[in-house]
Amino acid sequence: MYSTDKISTLALVLALGMGLTGCSVGPDYHQPSVATPPAFKEAEGWSQARPQDDLSKGPWWSLYQDSALDKLLSQVAVSNQNVAQYEANYRQAQALVQQAHASLFPSISGNAGLTRKGTAESTGNTYTAGVATSSWELDLWGKIRRGLEEYQASAQASEAELANITLSAQSSLAQDYFQLRVLDARIALYGQSVQAYERYVTVMGNRYRAGTESRASLAQAQTLLESTRAASLDLQWQRAQLEHAIAVLTGQPPASFSLPAQPQLALHIPTPPATLPSQLLERRPDIAYAERNMASANAAIGVAQAAYYPDLTLSASAGFESSVLGDLISLPSRTWSLGPALSGTLLDFGATGAQVKQAEAAYDASVASYRQTVLDAFAEVEDALVELATLQRELAVQQRASDAAKESARVTLNQYKAGMIDYLDVATTQNTSLSQQQSLLSLQANLQVASVKLIVALGGHWQGLAAPAP
C-alpha cells in the first residue's frame, strides 16, 4: 500500500499541527479588583465579597414554612416561559462551546465516486475512494483557543443569566403570594366589619322609626357601611390581579388557576442572623454574569490581536484512483496529497488595529459594568437590611396603635349604648379602628416583601454557610 516514509511524514505533519499550542495572543484573564467596604453599614460582621455563585443555595423559600408557597415556587424553574427561554439560550451557548472546541482538530471526510469520461477516441470509467482533511487551521498563535475561551465564558455568563432570571421570577412570585395572603386577611376583616355595620344600621333604622334616633345618626351608620363595602370591593380586584400574576409566573393561563382564600393570616417572617458571611453576596447570579462577561471580553481581545499574524492551514488527502474497479484498492492506484498554506493580511489601512481597540474598549466597559453590579449589590443589601429592621419596629408601634383604636371603639360603643354620646362619635372611633387594623395588615405584607428582597439581594439564601471567624 503506502511506503513507511510517506505514512510517517503524514503522521508527523498531523502531530505537529496538533502539537503547535504555543502561547496565545492577547492578555490572560485576571479578575479586576473591586473597591468594597469591609462591613455593611446596616449590619455587623460582614466581610468583603468575591463572585462565588456556584455555592449551593437550596430552596430559600422553605424559610417561610408555607407548603402552598413551596409548591408554587418549585414550578417556576419547570414551567415559567421566561425561564424556559433563557434555559434554551444556555443550551445554545453550550453548543457553541462544543463547536469552538471541535475547531482545534481537523475534520476528516471520506469519499467514493464513479466518473465516466470520454473523448473522440475512447470512453471509460474512473473510480475513486479515499479520505481527506478540509483546510485545517493550525492554532499557531492561540486564536482558536482564545475564541474557545470567549465562548466558554459566554456560556457561563448565560448560565448565570438563567439563574438570575429564575431567581427574579421566584422573587416576584413570593412577593405576589404574600401580598395576596394579606389581602385575604384584609378582605376578611372588611367582611367582619360589614356584618357588624349591617347590624348597627338595622338597629338604628328601628330606633329612627320609633322616634328615638335622629336621621343624621342613621345616615352616618349607612355611610360607614357603604364605604366599608366599597373598600372591600377595591381589594378584591387587586387580589384577582395578583392571582393572575402568580398563574403566569408558574406557566399557567389565569383562567385555569386559582388560589383558595385564606382569611386567617399565618405568615412566618424568617429572621436573618446577626452575623452573615460575605460568601452569601458572592452567590448573586448577576455578579457572576457580569464577571463572566468580563472574561469573555478579555478573550475577544486575543481573537482580535490574532489578525496581526498569518494563518497556517493544512489540507491532506489519501486514497485510490483507477479506471478498473477491480484494481482500485491496489498499490499502483494509490494517490495522496499534502498541502500547507500560509495566508495573512499585508495591508488593511488600520482595520485590524481598530478591531483590537474595539475589543479593548468593550473589555473596559465590561469591567465598569462588573464593578457597578457589585456596588449595586451592596446597596441592595443595605436597603433591604434597613427596610426590614425599620418595618419590624414600625409593626410593633402599629400593633399598639391598632390595639388602642380597638379599645377606643369598644368604649365609645358602650357609652353610646348607655346614652352618653351620639352615634357620630361611635362611627368615628370604629372607622379609626378599622383603618388602624388595615394598616397593620399592610405593614405585615410590606415586612414579608422586604424579607424576600433581602434573601434575593444576598443571592438566594442566608443559610448553609458558617459565619466568619472573629
Contacts in CASP RR format, 6 or more apart in sequence:
PFRMAT RR
TARGET T0000
AUTHOR 0000-0000-0000
METHOD contacts of the structure
MODEL  1
MYSTDKISTLALVLALGMGLTGCSVGPDYHQPSVATPPAFKEAEGWSQAR
PQDDLSKGPWWSLYQDSALDKLLSQVAVSNQNVAQYEANYRQAQALVQQA
HASLFPSISGNAGLTRKGTAESTGNTYTAGVATSSWELDLWGKIRRGLEE
YQASAQASEAELANITLSAQSSLAQDYFQLRVLDARIALYGQSVQAYERY
VTVMGNRYRAGTESRASLAQAQTLLESTRAASLDLQWQRAQLEHAIAVLT
GQPPASFSLPAQPQLALHIPTPPATLPSQLLERRPDIAYAERNMASANAA
IGVAQAAYYPDLTLSASAGFESSVLGDLISLPSRTWSLGPALSGTLLDFG
ATGAQVKQAEAAYDASVASYRQTVLDAFAEVEDALVELATLQRELAVQQR
ASDAAKESARVTLNQYKAGMIDYLDVATTQNTSLSQQQSLLSLQANLQVA
SVKLIVALGGHWQGLAAPAP
1 331 0 8 1.000
1 334 0 8 1.000
2 318 0 8 1.000
2 334 0 8 1.000
2 336 0 8 1.000
6 336 0 8 1.000
9 338 0 8 1.000
10 316 0 8 1.000
10 318 0 8 1.000
10 336 0 8 1.000
10 338 0 8 1.000
13 314 0 8 1.000
13 316 0 8 1.000
13 338 0 8 1.000
13 340 0 8 1.000
14 106 0 8 1.000
14 316 0 8 1.000
17 136 0 8 1.000
17 138 0 8 1.000
17 314 0 8 1.000
18 105 0 8 1.000
20 138 0 8 1.000
20 139 0 8 1.000
20 140 0 8 1.000
21 139 0 8 1.000
21 142 0 8 1.000
21 145 0 8 1.000
22 140 0 8 1.000
22 142 0 8 1.000
23 142 0 8 1.000
24 141 0 8 1.000
24 142 0 8 1.000
24 143 0 8 1.000
24 145 0 8 1.000
24 146 0 8 1.000
24 302 0 8 1.000
25 141 0 8 1.000
25 142 0 8 1.000
25 143 0 8 1.000
25 146 0 8 1.000
25 302 0 8 1.000
25 305 0 8 1.000
25 306 0 8 1.000
25 308 0 8 1.000
25 309 0 8 1.000
26 146 0 8 1.000
26 301 0 8 1.000
26 302 0 8 1.000
26 305 0 8 1.000
26 306 0 8 1.000
27 298 0 8 1.000
27 301 0 8 1.000
27 302 0 8 1.000
29 149 0 8 1.000
29 294 0 8 1.000
29 295 0 8 1.000
29 298 0 8 1.000
29 299 0 8 1.000
31 51 0 8 1.000
31 291 0 8 1.000
31 294 0 8 1.000
32 294 0 8 1.000
32 367 0 8 1.000
32 370 0 8 1.000
32 371 0 8 1.000
34 370 0 8 1.000
34 371 0 8 1.000
34 374 0 8 1.000
34 375 0 8 1.000
35 371 0 8 1.000
36 48 0 8 1.000
36 49 0 8 1.000
36 374 0 8 1.000
36 375 0 8 1.000
36 378 0 8 1.000
37 48 0 8 1.000
37 378 0 8 1.000
38 46 0 8 1.000
38 47 0 8 1.000
38 48 0 8 1.000
39 45 0 8 1.000
39 46 0 8 1.000
39 47 0 8 1.000
40 46 0 8 1.000
40 378 0 8 1.000
40 381 0 8 1.000
40 382 0 8 1.000
40 385 0 8 1.000
41 382 0 8 1.000
42 381 0 8 1.000
42 382 0 8 1.000
42 385 0 8 1.000
42 386 0 8 1.000
42 389 0 8 1.000
43 272 0 8 1.000
43 274 0 8 1.000
43 276 0 8 1.000
43 381 0 8 1.000
43 385 0 8 1.000
44 274 0 8 1.000
44 275 0 8 1.000
45 274 0 8 1.000
45 275 0 8 1.000
45 276 0 8 1.000
45 467 0 8 1.000
45 468 0 8 1.000
46 275 0 8 1.000
46 276 0 8 1.000
46 278 0 8 1.000
47 277 0 8 1.000
47 278 0 8 1.000
47 468 0 8 1.000
48 278 0 8 1.000
49 278 0 8 1.000
49 279 0 8 1.000
49 281 0 8 1.000
49 282 0 8 1.000
49 287 0 8 1.000
49 374 0 8 1.000
49 377 0 8 1.000
49 378 0 8 1.000
50 282 0 8 1.000
51 282 0 8 1.000
51 284 0 8 1.000
51 287 0 8 1.000
51 288 0 8 1.000
51 291 0 8 1.000
52 279 0 8 1.000
52 282 0 8 1.000
52 283 0 8 1.000
53 160 0 8 1.000
53 163 0 8 1.000
53 282 0 8 1.000
53 283 0 8 1.000
53 284 0 8 1.000
53 285 0 8 1.000
53 287 0 8 1.000
53 288 0 8 1.000
54 283 0 8 1.000
55 279 0 8 1.000
55 282 0 8 1.000
55 283 0 8 1.000
55 465 0 8 1.000
56 464 0 8 1.000
57 283 0 8 1.000
57 459 0 8 1.000
57 460 0 8 1.000
57 461 0 8 1.000
58 461 0 8 1.000
59 70 0 8 1.000
59 73 0 8 1.000
59 74 0 8 1.000
60 455 0 8 1.000
60 460 0 8 1.000
60 461 0 8 1.000
61 69 0 8 1.000
61 70 0 8 1.000
61 73 0 8 1.000
61 170 0 8 1.000
61 174 0 8 1.000
62 70 0 8 1.000
63 268 0 8 1.000
63 270 0 8 1.000
63 455 0 8 1.000
63 461 0 8 1.000
63 463 0 8 1.000
64 174 0 8 1.000
64 267 0 8 1.000
64 268 0 8 1.000
64 269 0 8 1.000
64 270 0 8 1.000
65 268 0 8 1.000
66 177 0 8 1.000
66 268 0 8 1.000
68 177 0 8 1.000
68 259 0 8 1.000
69 174 0 8 1.000
69 177 0 8 1.000
72 173 0 8 1.000
72 177 0 8 1.000
72 246 0 8 1.000
72 250 0 8 1.000
73 170 0 8 1.000
73 173 0 8 1.000
73 174 0 8 1.000
75 250 0 8 1.000
75 251 0 8 1.000
76 83 0 8 1.000
76 166 0 8 1.000
76 169 0 8 1.000
76 170 0 8 1.000
76 173 0 8 1.000
76 249 0 8 1.000
76 250 0 8 1.000
77 83 0 8 1.000
77 166 0 8 1.000
77 170 0 8 1.000
79 250 0 8 1.000
79 251 0 8 1.000
79 252 0 8 1.000
80 166 0 8 1.000
80 169 0 8 1.000
80 249 0 8 1.000
80 250 0 8 1.000
80 251 0 8 1.000
81 251 0 8 1.000
82 165 0 8 1.000
82 169 0 8 1.000
83 162 0 8 1.000
83 165 0 8 1.000
83 166 0 8 1.000
83 169 0 8 1.000
86 158 0 8 1.000
86 161 0 8 1.000
86 162 0 8 1.000
86 165 0 8 1.000
86 166 0 8 1.000
87 162 0 8 1.000
89 158 0 8 1.000
89 161 0 8 1.000
89 162 0 8 1.000
90 155 0 8 1.000
90 158 0 8 1.000
90 159 0 8 1.000
90 161 0 8 1.000
90 162 0 8 1.000
92 158 0 8 1.000
93 151 0 8 1.000
93 154 0 8 1.000
93 155 0 8 1.000
93 157 0 8 1.000
93 158 0 8 1.000
93 159 0 8 1.000
94 155 0 8 1.000
96 151 0 8 1.000
96 154 0 8 1.000
96 155 0 8 1.000
97 148 0 8 1.000
97 151 0 8 1.000
97 152 0 8 1.000
97 155 0 8 1.000
99 151 0 8 1.000
100 144 0 8 1.000
100 147 0 8 1.000
100 148 0 8 1.000
100 151 0 8 1.000
100 152 0 8 1.000
101 148 0 8 1.000
103 137 0 8 1.000
103 144 0 8 1.000
103 148 0 8 1.000
104 139 0 8 1.000
104 144 0 8 1.000
104 145 0 8 1.000
104 148 0 8 1.000
105 136 0 8 1.000
106 133 0 8 1.000
106 134 0 8 1.000
106 136 0 8 1.000
106 314 0 8 1.000
107 133 0 8 1.000
107 134 0 8 1.000
107 136 0 8 1.000
108 131 0 8 1.000
108 132 0 8 1.000
108 133 0 8 1.000
109 131 0 8 1.000
109 132 0 8 1.000
109 133 0 8 1.000
109 134 0 8 1.000
110 130 0 8 1.000
110 131 0 8 1.000
110 132 0 8 1.000
111 128 0 8 1.000
111 129 0 8 1.000
111 130 0 8 1.000
111 131 0 8 1.000
111 132 0 8 1.000
112 128 0 8 1.000
112 129 0 8 1.000
112 130 0 8 1.000
113 127 0 8 1.000
113 128 0 8 1.000
113 129 0 8 1.000
114 125 0 8 1.000
114 126 0 8 1.000
114 127 0 8 1.000
114 128 0 8 1.000
115 125 0 8 1.000
115 126 0 8 1.000
115 128 0 8 1.000
116 123 0 8 1.000
116 124 0 8 1.000
116 125 0 8 1.000
116 126 0 8 1.000
117 123 0 8 1.000
117 124 0 8 1.000
117 125 0 8 1.000
117 126 0 8 1.000
118 124 0 8 1.000
124 323 0 8 1.000
125 323 0 8 1.000
125 325 0 8 1.000
126 321 0 8 1.000
126 322 0 8 1.000
126 323 0 8 1.000
127 320 0 8 1.000
127 321 0 8 1.000
127 322 0 8 1.000
127 323 0 8 1.000
127 324 0 8 1.000
127 325 0 8 1.000
127 328 0 8 1.000
128 319 0 8 1.000
128 320 0 8 1.000
128 321 0 8 1.000
129 319 0 8 1.000
129 320 0 8 1.000
129 328 0 8 1.000
129 329 0 8 1.000
130 317 0 8 1.000
130 318 0 8 1.000
130 319 0 8 1.000
130 320 0 8 1.000
131 317 0 8 1.000
131 318 0 8 1.000
131 319 0 8 1.000
132 315 0 8 1.000
132 316 0 8 1.000
132 317 0 8 1.000
132 318 0 8 1.000
133 314 0 8 1.000
133 315 0 8 1.000
133 316 0 8 1.000
133 317 0 8 1.000
134 315 0 8 1.000
135 313 0 8 1.000
135 314 0 8 1.000
135 315 0 8 1.000
135 341 0 8 1.000
136 313 0 8 1.000
136 314 0 8 1.000
136 315 0 8 1.000
137 144 0 8 1.000
137 311 0 8 1.000
137 312 0 8 1.000
137 313 0 8 1.000
138 312 0 8 1.000
138 313 0 8 1.000
138 314 0 8 1.000
139 145 0 8 1.000
140 309 0 8 1.000
140 312 0 8 1.000
141 306 0 8 1.000
141 309 0 8 1.000
142 306 0 8 1.000
143 302 0 8 1.000
143 303 0 8 1.000
143 306 0 8 1.000
143 309 0 8 1.000
143 311 0 8 1.000
146 299 0 8 1.000
146 300 0 8 1.000
146 302 0 8 1.000
146 303 0 8 1.000
146 306 0 8 1.000
147 299 0 8 1.000
147 300 0 8 1.000
147 303 0 8 1.000
149 295 0 8 1.000
149 296 0 8 1.000
149 299 0 8 1.000
150 296 0 8 1.000
150 299 0 8 1.000
150 300 0 8 1.000
150 303 0 8 1.000
151 296 0 8 1.000
153 292 0 8 1.000
153 293 0 8 1.000
153 295 0 8 1.000
153 296 0 8 1.000
153 299 0 8 1.000
154 292 0 8 1.000
154 293 0 8 1.000
154 296 0 8 1.000
156 288 0 8 1.000
156 292 0 8 1.000
156 295 0 8 1.000
157 288 0 8 1.000
157 289 0 8 1.000
157 292 0 8 1.000
157 293 0 8 1.000
157 296 0 8 1.000
160 285 0 8 1.000
160 286 0 8 1.000
160 288 0 8 1.000
160 289 0 8 1.000
160 292 0 8 1.000
161 285 0 8 1.000
161 289 0 8 1.000
163 285 0 8 1.000
163 288 0 8 1.000
164 285 0 8 1.000
164 286 0 8 1.000
164 289 0 8 1.000
167 285 0 8 1.000
167 456 0 8 1.000
167 459 0 8 1.000
167 460 0 8 1.000
168 456 0 8 1.000
169 249 0 8 1.000
171 452 0 8 1.000
171 453 0 8 1.000
171 456 0 8 1.000
172 245 0 8 1.000
172 249 0 8 1.000
173 246 0 8 1.000
173 249 0 8 1.000
173 250 0 8 1.000
174 452 0 8 1.000
175 448 0 8 1.000
175 449 0 8 1.000
175 452 0 8 1.000
175 453 0 8 1.000
176 242 0 8 1.000
176 245 0 8 1.000
176 246 0 8 1.000
176 249 0 8 1.000
177 242 0 8 1.000
177 246 0 8 1.000
178 267 0 8 1.000
178 445 0 8 1.000
178 448 0 8 1.000
178 449 0 8 1.000
178 452 0 8 1.000
179 242 0 8 1.000
179 445 0 8 1.000
179 448 0 8 1.000
179 449 0 8 1.000
180 239 0 8 1.000
180 242 0 8 1.000
180 243 0 8 1.000
180 246 0 8 1.000
180 259 0 8 1.000
181 262 0 8 1.000
181 265 0 8 1.000
181 267 0 8 1.000
182 265 0 8 1.000
182 267 0 8 1.000
182 441 0 8 1.000
182 442 0 8 1.000
182 444 0 8 1.000
182 445 0 8 1.000
182 448 0 8 1.000
183 235 0 8 1.000
183 238 0 8 1.000
183 239 0 8 1.000
183 242 0 8 1.000
183 445 0 8 1.000
184 239 0 8 1.000
184 261 0 8 1.000
184 262 0 8 1.000
184 263 0 8 1.000
184 265 0 8 1.000
185 262 0 8 1.000
185 263 0 8 1.000
185 264 0 8 1.000
185 265 0 8 1.000
185 441 0 8 1.000
186 235 0 8 1.000
186 438 0 8 1.000
186 441 0 8 1.000
186 442 0 8 1.000
187 232 0 8 1.000
187 235 0 8 1.000
187 236 0 8 1.000
187 239 0 8 1.000
187 261 0 8 1.000
187 263 0 8 1.000
188 261 0 8 1.000
188 263 0 8 1.000
188 264 0 8 1.000
189 434 0 8 1.000
189 437 0 8 1.000
189 438 0 8 1.000
189 441 0 8 1.000
190 228 0 8 1.000
190 229 0 8 1.000
190 231 0 8 1.000
190 232 0 8 1.000
190 235 0 8 1.000
190 434 0 8 1.000
190 438 0 8 1.000
191 228 0 8 1.000
191 232 0 8 1.000
193 228 0 8 1.000
193 430 0 8 1.000
193 434 0 8 1.000
194 225 0 8 1.000
194 228 0 8 1.000
194 229 0 8 1.000
194 232 0 8 1.000
197 221 0 8 1.000
197 224 0 8 1.000
197 225 0 8 1.000
197 228 0 8 1.000
197 430 0 8 1.000
198 225 0 8 1.000
200 221 0 8 1.000
200 224 0 8 1.000
200 225 0 8 1.000
201 218 0 8 1.000
201 221 0 8 1.000
201 222 0 8 1.000
201 225 0 8 1.000
204 213 0 8 1.000
204 217 0 8 1.000
204 218 0 8 1.000
204 221 0 8 1.000
204 423 0 8 1.000
205 213 0 8 1.000
205 218 0 8 1.000
207 213 0 8 1.000
208 214 0 8 1.000
208 215 0 8 1.000
208 217 0 8 1.000
208 218 0 8 1.000
213 423 0 8 1.000
214 422 0 8 1.000
216 424 0 8 1.000
217 422 0 8 1.000
217 423 0 8 1.000
217 424 0 8 1.000
220 423 0 8 1.000
220 424 0 8 1.000
220 427 0 8 1.000
221 423 0 8 1.000
221 427 0 8 1.000
223 427 0 8 1.000
224 427 0 8 1.000
224 430 0 8 1.000
224 431 0 8 1.000
228 434 0 8 1.000
243 254 0 8 1.000
243 257 0 8 1.000
243 258 0 8 1.000
243 259 0 8 1.000
244 254 0 8 1.000
244 257 0 8 1.000
246 257 0 8 1.000
246 259 0 8 1.000
247 253 0 8 1.000
247 254 0 8 1.000
247 256 0 8 1.000
247 257 0 8 1.000
248 254 0 8 1.000
250 257 0 8 1.000
265 441 0 8 1.000
265 444 0 8 1.000
267 444 0 8 1.000
267 448 0 8 1.000
269 447 0 8 1.000
269 448 0 8 1.000
269 451 0 8 1.000
270 451 0 8 1.000
270 455 0 8 1.000
272 385 0 8 1.000
272 388 0 8 1.000
272 454 0 8 1.000
272 462 0 8 1.000
273 462 0 8 1.000
273 467 0 8 1.000
275 467 0 8 1.000
275 468 0 8 1.000
276 458 0 8 1.000
276 462 0 8 1.000
276 467 0 8 1.000
277 465 0 8 1.000
277 466 0 8 1.000
277 467 0 8 1.000
277 468 0 8 1.000
278 468 0 8 1.000
279 465 0 8 1.000
280 458 0 8 1.000
280 459 0 8 1.000
280 460 0 8 1.000
280 461 0 8 1.000
280 462 0 8 1.000
280 465 0 8 1.000
281 287 0 8 1.000
281 377 0 8 1.000
281 378 0 8 1.000
281 381 0 8 1.000
281 457 0 8 1.000
281 458 0 8 1.000
281 459 0 8 1.000
283 458 0 8 1.000
283 459 0 8 1.000
283 460 0 8 1.000
283 461 0 8 1.000
284 377 0 8 1.000
284 457 0 8 1.000
284 458 0 8 1.000
284 459 0 8 1.000
285 459 0 8 1.000
286 373 0 8 1.000
286 377 0 8 1.000
287 370 0 8 1.000
287 373 0 8 1.000
287 374 0 8 1.000
287 377 0 8 1.000
289 373 0 8 1.000
290 366 0 8 1.000
290 369 0 8 1.000
290 370 0 8 1.000
290 373 0 8 1.000
290 374 0 8 1.000
291 370 0 8 1.000
293 366 0 8 1.000
293 369 0 8 1.000
293 370 0 8 1.000
294 363 0 8 1.000
294 366 0 8 1.000
294 367 0 8 1.000
294 369 0 8 1.000
294 370 0 8 1.000
296 366 0 8 1.000
297 359 0 8 1.000
297 362 0 8 1.000
297 363 0 8 1.000
297 365 0 8 1.000
297 366 0 8 1.000
298 363 0 8 1.000
300 359 0 8 1.000
300 362 0 8 1.000
300 363 0 8 1.000
301 356 0 8 1.000
301 359 0 8 1.000
301 360 0 8 1.000
301 363 0 8 1.000
302 359 0 8 1.000
303 359 0 8 1.000
304 352 0 8 1.000
304 353 0 8 1.000
304 355 0 8 1.000
304 356 0 8 1.000
304 358 0 8 1.000
304 359 0 8 1.000
305 356 0 8 1.000
305 359 0 8 1.000
307 345 0 8 1.000
307 352 0 8 1.000
307 355 0 8 1.000
307 356 0 8 1.000
308 352 0 8 1.000
309 344 0 8 1.000
310 342 0 8 1.000
310 343 0 8 1.000
310 344 0 8 1.000
311 342 0 8 1.000
311 343 0 8 1.000
311 344 0 8 1.000
312 340 0 8 1.000
312 341 0 8 1.000
312 342 0 8 1.000
313 340 0 8 1.000
313 341 0 8 1.000
313 343 0 8 1.000
314 338 0 8 1.000
314 339 0 8 1.000
314 340 0 8 1.000
314 341 0 8 1.000
315 337 0 8 1.000
315 338 0 8 1.000
315 339 0 8 1.000
315 341 0 8 1.000
316 336 0 8 1.000
316 337 0 8 1.000
316 338 0 8 1.000
316 339 0 8 1.000
317 335 0 8 1.000
317 336 0 8 1.000
317 337 0 8 1.000
318 334 0 8 1.000
318 335 0 8 1.000
318 336 0 8 1.000
318 337 0 8 1.000
319 334 0 8 1.000
319 335 0 8 1.000
319 336 0 8 1.000
320 328 0 8 1.000
320 329 0 8 1.000
320 330 0 8 1.000
320 333 0 8 1.000
320 334 0 8 1.000
320 335 0 8 1.000
321 328 0 8 1.000
321 333 0 8 1.000
321 335 0 8 1.000
322 328 0 8 1.000
322 330 0 8 1.000
322 332 0 8 1.000
322 333 0 8 1.000
327 333 0 8 1.000
345 352 0 8 1.000
377 457 0 8 1.000
380 453 0 8 1.000
380 457 0 8 1.000
381 454 0 8 1.000
381 457 0 8 1.000
381 458 0 8 1.000
383 453 0 8 1.000
383 457 0 8 1.000
384 450 0 8 1.000
384 453 0 8 1.000
384 454 0 8 1.000
384 457 0 8 1.000
385 454 0 8 1.000
387 450 0 8 1.000
387 453 0 8 1.000
388 447 0 8 1.000
388 450 0 8 1.000
388 451 0 8 1.000
388 454 0 8 1.000
391 443 0 8 1.000
391 446 0 8 1.000
391 447 0 8 1.000
391 450 0 8 1.000
392 447 0 8 1.000
394 443 0 8 1.000
395 440 0 8 1.000
395 443 0 8 1.000
395 444 0 8 1.000
395 447 0 8 1.000
398 436 0 8 1.000
398 439 0 8 1.000
398 440 0 8 1.000
398 443 0 8 1.000
399 440 0 8 1.000
401 436 0 8 1.000
401 439 0 8 1.000
401 440 0 8 1.000
402 433 0 8 1.000
402 436 0 8 1.000
402 437 0 8 1.000
402 439 0 8 1.000
402 440 0 8 1.000
404 436 0 8 1.000
405 429 0 8 1.000
405 432 0 8 1.000
405 433 0 8 1.000
405 435 0 8 1.000
405 436 0 8 1.000
405 437 0 8 1.000
406 433 0 8 1.000
406 436 0 8 1.000
406 437 0 8 1.000
408 429 0 8 1.000
408 432 0 8 1.000
408 433 0 8 1.000
409 426 0 8 1.000
409 429 0 8 1.000
409 430 0 8 1.000
409 432 0 8 1.000
409 433 0 8 1.000
411 429 0 8 1.000
412 421 0 8 1.000
412 425 0 8 1.000
412 426 0 8 1.000
412 429 0 8 1.000
412 430 0 8 1.000
413 426 0 8 1.000
413 429 0 8 1.000
413 430 0 8 1.000
415 421 0 8 1.000
415 425 0 8 1.000
416 422 0 8 1.000
416 423 0 8 1.000
416 425 0 8 1.000
416 426 0 8 1.000
455 461 0 8 1.000
455 462 0 8 1.000
END
